[in-house]
C-alpha cells in the first residue's frame, strides 16, 4: 500500500463498527502506582496514625501508646479501602472488566490476590501488603 487510505475503506472498519469500547490494556501495561501504594498501605497507615496522634498534642510516648492501643485504627482501614476502590476504578477506566474482583476492594488481601490473577500478573503486591501488615502488627 503506497498511499494512505481512510480507515473507513479498509477491512478494519468492519471490526471497529462491532466494538463500542476500546480493548483493555494488557496486564503488563496497566499503571501500578495505586496498587503499589496500596501494598504499602499498612505501613503508611501506621505512620498516619502516629502523625495524627502527634497532631492532637501528644508527646511521642503518648502517641505511640495511643496507636498501640488502637485508638486510631480506623485511619489505616480507611486508607486501605480508599486505595482499593481507587485502584479498581482506574482498572475499569483502563478497560479491565473488574466484575469478578472489583467488589472485593474493601477486603484488601483478597482484592490484591484476585487482581493479580485476573490481570495475569504475579501477586507481588499481595505479598508486600501481607509483609507490611505483619511488620506493623509486630511493632505494636
C-alpha positions in Angstrom: 0.0 0.0 0.0 1.7 3.1 -1.2 -0.9 5.7 -0.3 -2.8 6.4 2.9 -6.4 5.5 2.9 -9.2 6.4 5.3 -9.9 3.8 7.9 -13.5 3.6 6.7 -12.4 1.9 3.4 -10.1 -0.7 5.0 -11.2 -4.2 6.2 -10.5 -3.0 9.8 -13.6 -0.7 9.6 -16.0 -3.7 9.9 -14.2 -4.8 13.0 -14.3 -1.4 14.6 -18.0 -1.0 14.0 -18.7 -4.0 16.2 -16.7 -2.6 19.2 -18.3 0.0 21.4 -15.3 0.5 23.6 -11.5 0.1 23.0 -9.9 -3.1 24.2 -8.5 -3.3 27.7 -4.8 -2.7 28.2 -2.7 -5.8 28.7 -1.9 -6.6 32.4 1.8 -5.5 32.0 0.8 -2.1 30.5 -1.6 -1.1 33.4 0.0 1.6 35.6 0.7 0.2 39.0 1.2 3.3 41.2 -2.0 3.0 43.1 -1.7 -0.8 43.7 1.8 -0.5 45.0 0.8 2.4 47.3 -1.9 0.0 48.5 0.7 -2.7 49.0 2.5 -0.4 51.5 -0.8 1.0 53.0 -0.4 -0.8 56.3 2.9 0.9 56.9 1.7 4.3 55.5 -1.4 3.9 57.7 0.7 3.3 60.8 2.7 6.4 60.0 -0.5 8.4 59.5 -1.8 7.1 62.8 1.3 8.3 64.6 1.2 11.7 62.8 -2.5 12.1 63.8 -1.7 11.3 67.4 1.1 13.8 67.3 -1.2 16.4 65.8 -3.5 16.1 68.8 -0.7 17.4 71.0 0.6 14.1 72.4 4.2 13.6 73.2 5.9 10.7 71.3 5.4 8.2 74.1 1.8 9.1 74.5 1.2 9.0 70.7 2.9 5.6 70.5 0.8 4.2 73.3 -2.4 5.6 71.7 -1.6 4.0 68.4 -0.5 0.7 70.0 -3.8 0.6 71.9 -5.7 1.0 68.6 -7.1 4.5 69.3 -6.6 5.4 65.6 -7.1 2.0 63.9 -9.7 3.5 61.5 -7.1 5.6 59.7 -5.4 2.6 58.2 -8.7 0.9 57.5 -10.0 3.9 55.6 -6.7 4.3 53.7 -6.7 0.6 52.6 -10.3 0.7 51.5 -10.0 4.1 49.7 -6.9 2.9 47.8 -8.5 -0.4 46.9 -11.5 1.4 45.4 -9.3 3.9 43.6 -7.3 1.1 42.0 -10.5 -0.7 41.0 -11.9 2.5 39.4 -8.6 3.1 37.5 -8.7 -0.5 36.2 -12.3 -0.1 35.0 -11.2 3.2 33.2 -8.4 1.2 31.6 -11.0 -1.2 30.1 -10.5 -4.1 32.5 -13.6 -6.0 33.5 -13.5 -5.9 37.3 -16.8 -7.6 37.8 -15.1 -10.7 39.2 -13.0 -9.0 41.8 -13.9 -5.3 42.0 -16.4 -5.7 44.8 -13.5 -7.2 46.9 -11.8 -3.8 47.1 -12.8 -3.4 50.7 -11.2 -6.8 51.6 -7.7 -5.7 50.5 -5.8 -9.0 50.6 -8.5 -10.9 48.6 -8.7 -8.0 46.2 -5.0 -7.9 45.6 -4.8 -11.7 45.0 -7.7 -11.7 42.6 -6.5 -8.6 40.8 -3.1 -10.3 40.2 -4.7 -13.5 38.9 -7.3 -11.6 36.7 -4.5 -9.5 35.1 -2.1 -12.4 34.7 0.4 -10.7 37.0 2.5 -12.1 39.8 0.9 -11.4 43.2 4.0 -9.5 44.5 1.9 -6.6 45.8 -0.3 -9.1 47.7 2.9 -10.5 49.5 4.2 -7.0 50.1 0.9 -6.0 51.7 1.0 -9.1 53.9 4.6 -8.4 55.0 3.8 -4.8 55.8 0.8 -5.9 57.8 2.9 -8.4 59.8 5.7 -5.8 60.4 3.2 -3.2 61.7 1.5 -5.8 63.9 4.9 -6.9 65.3 5.8 -3.3 66.2 2.6 -2.8 68.2 
